[in-house]
Amino acid sequence: MDILELARKAGMQVLLDAQIGQQSYHSVSGSLTALQRFADAVCAAKTEQAAAPNNGTAATPKASAVTADSTEAAPPQPVR
């Protein structure tokens, strides 16, 4: 997620203040309406980002959780 691009698309002004080596420093300003659009865009991007990687990996954690639960549910065996 390119947060500066999201700010620009929301109508905020993004200024490059300085660049020292590879590090760059920006200022972002805009109206409260633009800030709300930016916040909505960030939430939407995070939701999309969270949904994408889970398509093929959701089954593995559930299977191990079921195994762990069934193991914990068994009573302890007496020691003889």
PDB file of N, CA, C and O in Angstrom:
ATOM      1  N   MET A   1       0.858  -1.167   0.000  1.00  0.00           N
ATOM      2  CA  MET A   1       0.000   0.000   0.000  1.00  0.00           C
ATOM      3  C   MET A   1       0.908   1.235   0.000  1.00  0.00           C
ATOM      4  O   MET A   1       1.739   1.403   0.892  1.00  0.00           O
ATOM      5  N   ASP A   2       0.741   2.084  -0.997  1.00  0.00           N
ATOM      6  CA  ASP A   2       1.491   3.337  -1.090  1.00  0.00           C
ATOM      7  C   ASP A   2       0.659   4.423  -0.414  1.00  0.00           C
ATOM      8  O   ASP A   2      -0.284   4.949  -1.005  1.00  0.00           O
ATOM      9  N   ILE A   3       1.003   4.748   0.800  1.00  0.00           N
ATOM     10  CA  ILE A   3       0.201   5.670   1.610  1.00  0.00           C
ATOM     11  C   ILE A   3       0.222   7.090   1.049  1.00  0.00           C
ATOM     12  O   ILE A   3      -0.763   7.817   1.172  1.00  0.00           O
ATOM     13  N   LEU A   4       1.327   7.486   0.440  1.00  0.00           N
ATOM     14  CA  LEU A   4       1.381   8.822  -0.161  1.00  0.00           C
ATOM     15  C   LEU A   4       0.459   8.912  -1.374  1.00  0.00           C
ATOM     16  O   LEU A   4      -0.181   9.940  -1.597  1.00  0.00           O
ATOM     17  N   GLU A   5       0.393   7.843  -2.150  1.00  0.00           N
ATOM     18  CA  GLU A   5      -0.510   7.826  -3.302  1.00  0.00           C
ATOM     19  C   GLU A   5      -1.966   7.861  -2.842  1.00  0.00           C
ATOM     20  O   GLU A   5      -2.794   8.534  -3.455  1.00  0.00           O
ATOM     21  N   LEU A   6      -2.279   7.143  -1.772  1.00  0.00           N
ATOM     22  CA  LEU A   6      -3.637   7.200  -1.219  1.00  0.00           C
ATOM     23  C   LEU A   6      -3.986   8.617  -0.767  1.00  0.00           C
ATOM     24  O   LEU A   6      -5.112   9.074  -0.965  1.00  0.00           O
ATOM     25  N   ALA A   7      -3.027   9.307  -0.163  1.00  0.00           N
ATOM     26  CA  ALA A   7      -3.262  10.690   0.277  1.00  0.00           C
ATOM     27  C   ALA A   7      -3.513  11.603  -0.922  1.00  0.00           C
ATOM     28  O   ALA A   7      -4.413  12.442  -0.883  1.00  0.00           O
ATOM     29  N   ARG A   8      -2.731  11.446  -1.977  1.00  0.00           N
ATOM     30  CA  ARG A   8      -2.936  12.262  -3.177  1.00  0.00           C
ATOM     31  C   ARG A   8      -4.311  12.015  -3.794  1.00  0.00           C
ATOM     32  O   ARG A   8      -5.015  12.958  -4.155  1.00  0.00           O
ATOM     33  N   LYS A   9      -4.690  10.732  -3.914  1.00  0.00           N
ATOM     34  CA  LYS A   9      -5.979  10.394  -4.494  1.00  0.00           C
ATOM     35  C   LYS A   9      -7.146  10.896  -3.649  1.00  0.00           C
ATOM     36  O   LYS A   9      -8.229  11.148  -4.177  1.00  0.00           O
ATOM     37  N   ALA A  10      -6.935  11.040  -2.352  1.00  0.00           N
ATOM     38  CA  ALA A  10      -7.977  11.541  -1.458  1.00  0.00           C
ATOM     39  C   ALA A  10      -8.107  13.059  -1.541  1.00  0.00           C
ATOM     40  O   ALA A  10      -9.028  13.637  -0.965  1.00  0.00           O
ATOM     41  N   GLY A  11      -7.186  13.705  -2.259  1.00  0.00           N
ATOM     42  CA  GLY A  11      -7.253  15.149  -2.412  1.00  0.00           C
ATOM     43  C   GLY A  11      -6.346  15.920  -1.469  1.00  0.00           C
ATOM     44  O   GLY A  11      -6.500  17.131  -1.308  1.00  0.00           O
ATOM     45  N   MET A  12      -5.404  15.231  -0.847  1.00  0.00           N
ATOM     46  CA  MET A  12      -4.476  15.897   0.059  1.00  0.00           C
ATOM     47  C   MET A  12      -3.238  16.337  -0.716  1.00  0.00           C
ATOM     48  O   MET A  12      -2.890  15.750  -1.740  1.00  0.00           O
ATOM     49  N   GLN A  13      -2.585  17.373  -0.215  1.00  0.00           N
ATOM     50  CA  GLN A  13      -1.368  17.869  -0.840  1.00  0.00           C
ATOM     51  C   GLN A  13      -0.177  17.208  -0.166  1.00  0.00           C
ATOM     52  O   GLN A  13      -0.042  17.269   1.056  1.00  0.00           O
ATOM     53  N   VAL A  14       0.683  16.581  -0.949  1.00  0.00           N
ATOM     54  CA  VAL A  14       1.866  15.895  -0.439  1.00  0.00           C
ATOM     55  C   VAL A  14       3.088  16.655  -0.929  1.00  0.00           C
ATOM     56  O   VAL A  14       3.295  16.804  -2.133  1.00  0.00           O
ATOM     57  N   LEU A  15       3.895  17.134   0.012  1.00  0.00           N
ATOM     58  CA  LEU A  15       5.096  17.897  -0.320  1.00  0.00           C
ATOM     59  C   LEU A  15       6.332  17.132   0.123  1.00  0.00           C
ATOM     60  O   LEU A  15       6.354  16.547   1.206  1.00  0.00           O
ATOM     61  N   LEU A  16       7.362  17.138  -0.716  1.00  0.00           N
ATOM     62  CA  LEU A  16       8.647  16.579  -0.336  1.00  0.00           C
ATOM     63  C   LEU A  16       9.401  17.665   0.405  1.00  0.00           C
ATOM     64  O   LEU A  16       9.763  18.680  -0.188  1.00  0.00           O
ATOM     65  N   ASP A  17       9.645  17.468   1.697  1.00  0.00           N
ATOM     66  CA  ASP A  17      10.345  18.461   2.499  1.00  0.00           C
ATOM     67  C   ASP A  17      11.858  18.328   2.375  1.00  0.00           C
ATOM     68  O   ASP A  17      12.571  19.323   2.246  1.00  0.00           O
ATOM     69  N   ALA A  18      12.337  17.090   2.416  1.00  0.00           N
ATOM     70  CA  ALA A  18      13.787  16.877   2.356  1.00  0.00           C
ATOM     71  C   ALA A  18      14.061  15.443   1.958  1.00  0.00           C
ATOM     72  O   ALA A  18      13.222  14.558   2.125  1.00  0.00           O
ATOM     73  N   GLN A  19      15.258  15.235   1.426  1.00  0.00           N
ATOM     74  CA  GLN A  19      15.725  13.896   1.142  1.00  0.00           C
ATOM     75  C   GLN A  19      17.169  13.821   1.583  1.00  0.00           C
ATOM     76  O   GLN A  19      18.026  14.548   1.082  1.00  0.00           O
ATOM     77  N   ILE A  20      17.432  12.923   2.537  1.00  0.00           N
ATOM     78  CA  ILE A  20      18.772  12.734   3.066  1.00  0.00           C
ATOM     79  C   ILE A  20      19.153  11.291   2.791  1.00  0.00           C
ATOM     80  O   ILE A  20      18.636  10.368   3.420  1.00  0.00           O
ATOM     81  N   GLY A  21      20.057  11.107   1.849  1.00  0.00           N
ATOM     82  CA  GLY A  21      20.412   9.755   1.423  1.00  0.00           C
ATOM     83  C   GLY A  21      19.211   9.109   0.762  1.00  0.00           C
ATOM     84  O   GLY A  21      18.639   9.665  -0.176  1.00  0.00           O
ATOM     85  N   GLN A  22      18.824   7.929   1.249  1.00  0.00           N
ATOM     86  CA  GLN A  22      17.651   7.250   0.694  1.00  0.00           C
ATOM     87  C   GLN A  22      16.378   7.585   1.464  1.00  0.00           C
ATOM     88  O   GLN A  22      15.288   7.199   1.042  1.00  0.00           O
ATOM     89  N   GLN A  23      16.494   8.287   2.572  1.00  0.00           N
ATOM     90  CA  GLN A  23      15.341   8.642   3.407  1.00  0.00           C
ATOM     91  C   GLN A  23      14.720   9.947   2.918  1.00  0.00           C
ATOM     92  O   GLN A  23      15.420  10.945   2.746  1.00  0.00           O
ATOM     93  N   SER A  24      13.407   9.940   2.694  1.00  0.00           N
ATOM     94  CA  SER A  24      12.733  11.172   2.284  1.00  0.00           C
ATOM     95  C   SER A  24      11.696  11.554   3.336  1.00  0.00           C
ATOM     96  O   SER A  24      11.114  10.689   3.990  1.00  0.00           O
ATOM     97  N   TYR A  25      11.476  12.846   3.490  1.00  0.00           N
ATOM     98  CA  TYR A  25      10.568  13.398   4.488  1.00  0.00           C
ATOM     99  C   TYR A  25       9.485  14.203   3.771  1.00  0.00           C
ATOM    100  O   TYR A  25       9.784  15.078   2.958  1.00  0.00           O
ATOM    101  N   HIS A  26       8.227  13.898   4.078  1.00  0.00           N
ATOM    102  CA  HIS A  26       7.093  14.529   3.407  1.00  0.00           C
ATOM    103  C   HIS A  26       6.187  15.215   4.417  1.00  0.00           C
ATOM    104  O   HIS A  26       6.110  14.826   5.583  1.00  0.00           O
ATOM    105  N   SER A  27       5.504  16.248   3.934  1.00  0.00           N
ATOM    106  CA  SER A  27       4.415  16.874   4.680  1.00  0.00           C
ATOM    107  C   SER A  27       3.139  16.623   3.894  1.00  0.00           C
ATOM    108  O   SER A  27       3.139  16.672   2.664  1.00  0.00           O
ATOM    109  N   VAL A  28       2.052  16.356   4.609  1.00  0.00           N
ATOM    110  CA  VAL A  28       0.765  16.112   3.983  1.00  0.00           C
ATOM    111  C   VAL A  28      -0.237  17.058   4.629  1.00  0.00           C
ATOM    112  O   VAL A  28      -0.326  17.151   5.853  1.00  0.00           O
ATOM    113  N   SER A  29      -0.991  17.762   3.782  1.00  0.00           N
ATOM    114  CA  SER A  29      -2.010  18.660   4.322  1.00  0.00           C
ATOM    115  C   SER A  29      -3.259  18.591   3.462  1.00  0.00           C
ATOM    116  O   SER A  29      -3.207  18.225   2.287  1.00  0.00           O
ATOM    117  N   GLY A  30      -4.374  18.948   4.064  1.00  0.00           N
ATOM    118  CA  GLY A  30      -5.634  18.927   3.326  1.00  0.00           C
ATOM    119  C   GLY A  30      -6.798  19.249   4.240  1.00  0.00           C
ATOM    120  O   GLY A  30      -6.625  19.503   5.432  1.00  0.00           O
ATOM    121  N   SER A  31      -7.981  19.235   3.661  1.00  0.00           N
ATOM    122  CA  SER A  31      -9.194  19.534   4.420  1.00  0.00           C
ATOM    123  C   SER A  31      -9.601  18.325   5.263  1.00  0.00           C
ATOM    124  O   SER A  31      -9.074  17.226   5.088  1.00  0.00           O
ATOM    125  N   LEU A  32     -10.539  18.544   6.171  1.00  0.00           N
ATOM    126  CA  LEU A  32     -11.061  17.441   6.973  1.00  0.00           C
ATOM    127  C   LEU A  32     -11.784  16.421   6.097  1.00  0.00           C
ATOM    128  O   LEU A  32     -11.750  15.223   6.378  1.00  0.00           O
ATOM    129  N   THR A  33     -12.430  16.890   5.049  1.00  0.00           N
ATOM    130  CA  THR A  33     -13.101  15.986   4.117  1.00  0.00           C
ATOM    131  C   THR A  33     -12.078  15.099   3.413  1.00  0.00           C
ATOM    132  O   THR A  33     -12.301  13.900   3.246  1.00  0.00           O
ATOM    133  N   ALA A  34     -10.957  15.689   3.001  1.00  0.00           N
ATOM    134  CA  ALA A  34      -9.889  14.916   2.365  1.00  0.00           C
ATOM    135  C   ALA A  34      -9.289  13.920   3.354  1.00  0.00           C
ATOM    136  O   ALA A  34      -8.939  12.801   2.979  1.00  0.00           O
ATOM    137  N   LEU A  35      -9.172  14.330   4.616  1.00  0.00           N
ATOM    138  CA  LEU A  35      -8.650  13.433   5.648  1.00  0.00           C
ATOM    139  C   LEU A  35      -9.589  12.245   5.832  1.00  0.00           C
ATOM    140  O   LEU A  35      -9.123  11.119   6.011  1.00  0.00           O
ATOM    141  N   GLN A  36     -10.903  12.473   5.792  1.00  0.00           N
ATOM    142  CA  GLN A  36     -11.869  11.384   5.924  1.00  0.00           C
ATOM    143  C   GLN A  36     -11.785  10.437   4.729  1.00  0.00           C
ATOM    144  O   GLN A  36     -11.843   9.219   4.894  1.00  0.00           O
ATOM    145  N   ARG A  37     -11.647  11.003   3.517  1.00  0.00           N
ATOM    146  CA  ARG A  37     -11.491  10.160   2.324  1.00  0.00           C
ATOM    147  C   ARG A  37     -10.220   9.321   2.422  1.00  0.00           C
ATOM    148  O   ARG A  37     -10.208   8.150   2.044  1.00  0.00           O
ATOM    149  N   PHE A  38      -9.152   9.930   2.933  1.00  0.00           N
ATOM    150  CA  PHE A  38      -7.885   9.218   3.110  1.00  0.00           C
ATOM    151  C   PHE A  38      -8.054   8.079   4.114  1.00  0.00           C
ATOM    152  O   PHE A  38      -7.595   6.964   3.868  1.00  0.00           O
ATOM    153  N   ALA A  39      -8.704   8.349   5.234  1.00  0.00           N
ATOM    154  CA  ALA A  39      -8.916   7.312   6.250  1.00  0.00           C
ATOM    155  C   ALA A  39      -9.750   6.164   5.679  1.00  0.00           C
ATOM    156  O   ALA A  39      -9.452   4.997   5.932  1.00  0.00           O
ATOM    157  N   ASP A  40     -10.782   6.487   4.920  1.00  0.00           N
ATOM    158  CA  ASP A  40     -11.608   5.455   4.285  1.00  0.00           C
ATOM    159  C   ASP A  40     -10.794   4.632   3.297  1.00  0.00           C
ATOM    160  O   ASP A  40     -10.958   3.415   3.218  1.00  0.00           O
ATOM    161  N   ALA A  41      -9.911   5.296   2.536  1.00  0.00           N
ATOM    162  CA  ALA A  41      -9.076   4.595   1.558  1.00  0.00           C
ATOM    163  C   ALA A  41      -8.085   3.666   2.257  1.00  0.00           C
ATOM    164  O   ALA A  41      -7.831   2.561   1.776  1.00  0.00           O
ATOM    165  N   VAL A  42      -7.525   4.099   3.384  1.00  0.00           N
ATOM    166  CA  VAL A  42      -6.589   3.258   4.133  1.00  0.00           C
ATOM    167  C   VAL A  42      -7.319   2.033   4.679  1.00  0.00           C
ATOM    168  O   VAL A  42      -6.799   0.920   4.600  1.00  0.00           O
ATOM    169  N   CYS A  43      -8.516   2.224   5.229  1.00  0.00           N
ATOM    170  CA  CYS A  43      -9.291   1.093   5.749  1.00  0.00           C
ATOM    171  C   CYS A  43      -9.627   0.104   4.637  1.00  0.00           C
ATOM    172  O   CYS A  43      -9.523  -1.107   4.833  1.00  0.00           O
ATOM    173  N   ALA A  44     -10.026   0.609   3.475  1.00  0.00           N
ATOM    174  CA  ALA A  44     -10.357  -0.261   2.354  1.00  0.00           C
ATOM    175  C   ALA A  44      -9.124  -1.027   1.884  1.00  0.00           C
ATOM    176  O   ALA A  44      -9.214  -2.216   1.579  1.00  0.00           O
ATOM    177  N   ALA A  45      -7.981  -0.361   1.823  1.00  0.00           N
ATOM    178  CA  ALA A  45      -6.744  -1.017   1.384  1.00  0.00           C
ATOM    179  C   ALA A  45      -6.322  -2.091   2.381  1.00  0.00           C
ATOM    180  O   ALA A  45      -5.862  -3.159   1.977  1.00  0.00           O
ATOM    181  N   LYS A  46      -6.470  -1.825   3.669  1.00  0.00           N
ATOM    182  CA  LYS A  46      -6.110  -2.816   4.690  1.00  0.00           C
ATOM    183  C   LYS A  46      -7.033  -4.024   4.611  1.00  0.00           C
ATOM    184  O   LYS A  46      -6.582  -5.156   4.783  1.00  0.00           O
ATOM    185  N   THR A  47      -8.316  -3.801   4.354  1.00  0.00           N
ATOM    186  CA  THR A  47      -9.272  -4.897   4.227  1.00  0.00           C
ATOM    187  C   THR A  47      -8.920  -5.769   3.025  1.00  0.00           C
ATOM    188  O   THR A  47      -8.929  -6.996   3.125  1.00  0.00           O
ATOM    189  N   GLU A  48      -8.609  -5.143   1.888  1.00  0.00           N
ATOM    190  CA  GLU A  48      -8.214  -5.891   0.697  1.00  0.00           C
ATOM    191  C   GLU A  48      -6.923  -6.660   0.936  1.00  0.00           C
ATOM    192  O   GLU A  48      -6.781  -7.805   0.508  1.00  0.00           O
ATOM    193  N   GLN A  49      -5.982  -6.017   1.626  1.00  0.00           N
ATOM    194  CA  GLN A  49      -4.691  -6.634   1.896  1.00  0.00           C
ATOM    195  C   GLN A  49      -4.849  -7.832   2.837  1.00  0.00           C
ATOM    196  O   GLN A  49      -4.168  -8.844   2.674  1.00  0.00           O
ATOM    197  N   ALA A  50      -5.733  -7.718   3.807  1.00  0.00           N
ATOM    198  CA  ALA A  50      -5.940  -8.809   4.757  1.00  0.00           C
ATOM    199  C   ALA A  50      -6.662  -9.982   4.105  1.00  0.00           C
ATOM    200  O   ALA A  50      -6.414 -11.133   4.465  1.00  0.00           O
ATOM    201  N   ALA A  51      -7.546  -9.712   3.157  1.00  0.00           N
ATOM    202  CA  ALA A  51      -8.311 -10.779   2.514  1.00  0.00           C
ATOM    203  C   ALA A  51      -7.481 -11.540   1.487  1.00  0.00           C
ATOM    204  O   ALA A  51      -7.696 -12.739   1.308  1.00  0.00           O
ATOM    205  N   ALA A  52      -6.564 -10.901   0.822  1.00  0.00           N
ATOM    206  CA  ALA A  52      -5.812 -11.528  -0.266  1.00  0.00           C
ATOM    207  C   ALA A  52      -4.915 -12.682   0.180  1.00  0.00           C
ATOM    208  O   ALA A  52      -5.000 -13.751  -0.426  1.00  0.00           O
ATOM    209  N   PRO A  53      -4.058 -12.541   1.199  1.00  0.00           N
ATOM    210  CA  PRO A  53      -3.144 -13.637   1.531  1.00  0.00           C
ATOM    211  C   PRO A  53      -3.833 -14.842   2.166  1.00  0.00           C
ATOM    212  O   PRO A  53      -3.250 -15.926   2.174  1.00  0.00           O
ATOM    213  N   ASN A  54      -5.034 -14.704   2.693  1.00  0.00           N
ATOM    214  CA  ASN A  54      -5.688 -15.802   3.399  1.00  0.00           C
ATOM    215  C   ASN A  54      -6.387 -16.791   2.489  1.00  0.00           C
ATOM    216  O   ASN A  54      -6.936 -17.777   2.981  1.00  0.00           O
ATOM    217  N   ASN A  55      -6.391 -16.574   1.188  1.00  0.00           N
ATOM    218  CA  ASN A  55      -7.112 -17.469   0.282  1.00  0.00           C
ATOM    219  C   ASN A  55      -6.617 -18.909   0.360  1.00  0.00           C
ATOM    220  O   ASN A  55      -7.442 -19.823   0.386  1.00  0.00           O
ATOM    221  N   GLY A  56      -5.310 -19.151   0.399  1.00  0.00           N
ATOM    222  CA  GLY A  56      -4.807 -20.513   0.402  1.00  0.00           C
ATOM    223  C   GLY A  56      -4.273 -20.980   1.735  1.00  0.00           C
ATOM    224  O   GLY A  56      -3.948 -22.159   1.872  1.00  0.00           O
ATOM    225  N   THR A  57      -4.168 -20.115   2.724  1.00  0.00           N
ATOM    226  CA  THR A  57      -3.523 -20.497   3.975  1.00  0.00           C
ATOM    227  C   THR A  57      -4.483 -20.644   5.135  1.00  0.00           C
ATOM    228  O   THR A  57      -4.041 -20.987   6.231  1.00  0.00           O
ATOM    229  N   ALA A  58      -5.762 -20.407   4.957  1.00  0.00           N
ATOM    230  CA  ALA A  58      -6.705 -20.431   6.078  1.00  0.00           C
ATOM    231  C   ALA A  58      -6.938 -21.847   6.605  1.00  0.00           C
ATOM    232  O   ALA A  58      -7.250 -22.002   7.786  1.00  0.00           O
ATOM    233  N   ALA A  59      -6.800 -22.877   5.783  1.00  0.00           N
ATOM    234  CA  ALA A  59      -7.111 -24.235   6.207  1.00  0.00           C
ATOM    235  C   ALA A  59      -6.085 -24.772   7.194  1.00  0.00           C
ATOM    236  O   ALA A  59      -6.454 -25.522   8.098  1.00  0.00           O
ATOM    237  N   THR A  60      -4.827 -24.421   7.057  1.00  0.00           N
ATOM    238  CA  THR A  60      -3.791 -24.972   7.912  1.00  0.00           C
ATOM    239  C   THR A  60      -3.943 -24.565   9.376  1.00  0.00           C
ATOM    240  O   THR A  60      -3.917 -25.440  10.241  1.00  0.00           O
ATOM    241  N   PRO A  61      -4.104 -23.258   9.699  1.00  0.00           N
ATOM    242  CA  PRO A  61      -4.273 -22.912  11.109  1.00  0.00           C
ATOM    243  C   PRO A  61      -5.520 -23.519  11.729  1.00  0.00           C
ATOM    244  O   PRO A  61      -5.492 -23.897  12.900  1.00  0.00           O
ATOM    245  N   LYS A  62      -6.616 -23.625  10.980  1.00  0.00           N
ATOM    246  CA  LYS A  62      -7.838 -24.205  11.525  1.00  0.00           C
ATOM    247  C   LYS A  62      -7.624 -25.674  11.854  1.00  0.00           C
ATOM    248  O   LYS A  62      -8.083 -26.149  12.893  1.00  0.00           O
ATOM    249  N   ALA A  63      -6.933 -26.397  10.983  1.00  0.00           N
ATOM    250  CA  ALA A  63      -6.700 -27.816  11.215  1.00  0.00           C
ATOM    251  C   ALA A  63      -5.849 -28.018  12.454  1.00  0.00           C
ATOM    252  O   ALA A  63      -6.139 -28.903  13.259  1.00  0.00           O
ATOM    253  N   SER A  64      -4.809 -27.219  12.627  1.00  0.00           N
ATOM    254  CA  SER A  64      -3.957 -27.383  13.799  1.00  0.00           C
ATOM    255  C   SER A  64      -4.680 -26.955  15.063  1.00  0.00           C
ATOM    256  O   SER A  64      -4.426 -27.510  16.132  1.00  0.00           O
ATOM    257  N   ALA A  65      -5.583 -25.973  14.966  1.00  0.00           N
ATOM    258  CA  ALA A  65      -6.341 -25.543  16.134  1.00  0.00           C
ATOM    259  C   ALA A  65      -7.292 -26.651  16.574  1.00  0.00           C
ATOM    260  O   ALA A  65      -7.460 -26.881  17.772  1.00  0.00           O
ATOM    261  N   VAL A  66      -7.913 -27.339  15.621  1.00  0.00           N
ATOM    262  CA  VAL A  66      -8.816 -28.441  15.951  1.00  0.00           C
ATOM    263  C   VAL A  66      -8.033 -29.560  16.620  1.00  0.00           C
ATOM    264  O   VAL A  66      -8.494 -30.141  17.603  1.00  0.00           O
ATOM    265  N   THR A  67      -6.861 -29.862  16.098  1.00  0.00           N
ATOM    266  CA  THR A  67      -6.025 -30.903  16.678  1.00  0.00           C
ATOM    267  C   THR A  67      -5.625 -30.542  18.099  1.00  0.00           C
ATOM    268  O   THR A  67      -5.660 -31.382  18.998  1.00  0.00           O
ATOM    269  N   ALA A  68      -5.242 -29.279  18.296  1.00  0.00           N
ATOM    270  CA  ALA A  68      -4.836 -28.849  19.637  1.00  0.00           C
ATOM    271  C   ALA A  68      -6.013 -28.920  20.604  1.00  0.00           C
ATOM    272  O   ALA A  68      -5.844 -29.339  21.749  1.00  0.00           O
ATOM    273  N   ASP A  69      -7.205 -28.515  20.159  1.00  0.00           N
ATOM    274  CA  ASP A  69      -8.370 -28.547  21.026  1.00  0.00           C
ATOM    275  C   ASP A  69      -8.742 -29.965  21.408  1.00  0.00           C
ATOM    276  O   ASP A  69      -9.068 -30.227  22.566  1.00  0.00           O
ATOM    277  N   SER A  70      -8.698 -30.901  20.438  1.00  0.00           N
ATOM    278  CA  SER A  70      -9.085 -32.273  20.739  1.00  0.00           C
ATOM    279  C   SER A  70      -8.062 -32.934  21.655  1.00  0.00           C
ATOM    280  O   SER A  70      -8.428 -33.792  22.459  1.00  0.00           O
ATOM    281  N   THR A  71      -6.795 -32.558  21.553  1.00  0.00           N
ATOM    282  CA  THR A  71      -5.765 -33.110  22.422  1.00  0.00           C
ATOM    283  C   THR A  71      -5.934 -32.603  23.836  1.00  0.00           C
ATOM    284  O   THR A  71      -5.796 -33.365  24.792  1.00  0.00           O
ATOM    285  N   GLU A  72      -6.236 -31.307  23.980  1.00  0.00           N
ATOM    286  CA  GLU A  72      -6.405 -30.723  25.302  1.00  0.00           C
ATOM    287  C   GLU A  72      -7.663 -31.241  25.975  1.00  0.00           C
ATOM    288  O   GLU A  72      -7.717 -31.294  27.203  1.00  0.00           O
ATOM    289  N   ALA A  73      -8.676 -31.626  25.207  1.00  0.00           N
ATOM    290  CA  ALA A  73      -9.936 -32.080  25.770  1.00  0.00           C
ATOM    291  C   ALA A  73      -9.812 -33.479  26.362  1.00  0.00           C
ATOM    292  O   ALA A  73     -10.624 -33.848  27.210  1.00  0.00           O
ATOM    293  N   ALA A  74      -8.828 -34.266  25.946  1.00  0.00           N
ATOM    294  CA  ALA A  74      -8.665 -35.612  26.467  1.00  0.00           C
ATOM    295  C   ALA A  74      -8.190 -35.551  27.914  1.00  0.00           C
ATOM    296  O   ALA A  74      -7.334 -34.730  28.245  1.00  0.00           O
ATOM    297  N   PRO A  75      -8.734 -36.412  28.787  1.00  0.00           N
ATOM    298  CA  PRO A  75      -8.292 -36.390  30.184  1.00  0.00           C
ATOM    299  C   PRO A  75      -6.856 -36.901  30.308  1.00  0.00           C
ATOM    300  O   PRO A  75      -6.421 -37.724  29.503  1.00  0.00           O
ATOM    301  N   PRO A  76      -6.133 -36.427  31.294  1.00  0.00           N
ATOM    302  CA  PRO A  76      -4.754 -36.891  31.468  1.00  0.00           C
ATOM    303  C   PRO A  76      -4.731 -38.368  31.842  1.00  0.00           C
ATOM    304  O   PRO A  76      -5.624 -38.854  32.536  1.00  0.00           O
ATOM    305  N   GLN A  77      -3.718 -39.069  31.385  1.00  0.00           N
ATOM    306  CA  GLN A  77      -3.577 -40.492  31.674  1.00  0.00           C
ATOM    307  C   GLN A  77      -2.863 -40.684  33.013  1.00  0.00           C
ATOM    308  O   GLN A  77      -1.876 -40.000  33.282  1.00  0.00           O
ATOM    309  N   PRO A  78      -3.328 -41.569  33.828  1.00  0.00           N
ATOM    310  CA  PRO A  78      -2.667 -41.799  35.134  1.00  0.00           C
ATOM    311  C   PRO A  78      -1.283 -42.417  34.933  1.00  0.00           C
ATOM    312  O   PRO A  78      -1.064 -43.189  34.000  1.00  0.00           O
ATOM    313  N   VAL A  79      -0.370 -42.069  35.808  1.00  0.00           N
ATOM    314  CA  VAL A  79       0.984 -42.614  35.756  1.00  0.00           C
ATOM    315  C   VAL A  79       1.036 -43.818  36.676  1.00  0.00           C
ATOM    316  O   VAL A  79       0.608 -43.724  37.826  1.00  0.00           O
ATOM    317  N   ARG A  80       1.551 -44.959  36.201  1.00  0.00           N
ATOM    318  CA  ARG A  80       1.604 -46.163  37.024  1.00  0.00           C
ATOM    319  C   ARG A  80       3.003 -46.589  37.279  1.00  0.00           C
ATOM    320  O   ARG A  80       3.229 -47.590  37.958  1.00  0.00           O
TER     321      ARG A  80
END
